[in-house]
Amino acid sequence: MTKGLIGRKIGMTQVFLEDGTCEPVTVISAGPCVVVQRKTAERDGYEAAQLGLIDPRPLRKPTKAMTGHFKNAGVPATRETREFEIAEGADPKPGDTVTCELFKAGDVVQLVGTSKGRGFQG
């Protein structure tokens, strides 16, 4: 399907390894995401899939442009949208759901985050 997924940080915890050491870990609620738009090389110049994170909190004030964009795809309006590369042989269509099941045990995962931004501290 795609090579990525959108998630939200829930918090931090710790995990004890077999040798007794304690490792800090971040807890992330990843997905489910819905395919909002498929970018093609003919129309957009590159291949990608635009995903939207399905959030239990509804989008408060979507603009008319956003409303039309999501209505064309036949999906509910989402707060977060990101574009991801498409895996080889996959053909995602608008409305398809992407979950954590695309990852396997032992896969290397790269994370990108946004800090809260605290101005001129430190």
Summary of the structure (lengths in Angstrom):
residues: 122
radius of gyration: 17.5
end to end distance: 42.7
largest distance: 56.1
contacts: 253
relative contact order: 0.26
helix: 11%
strand: 33%
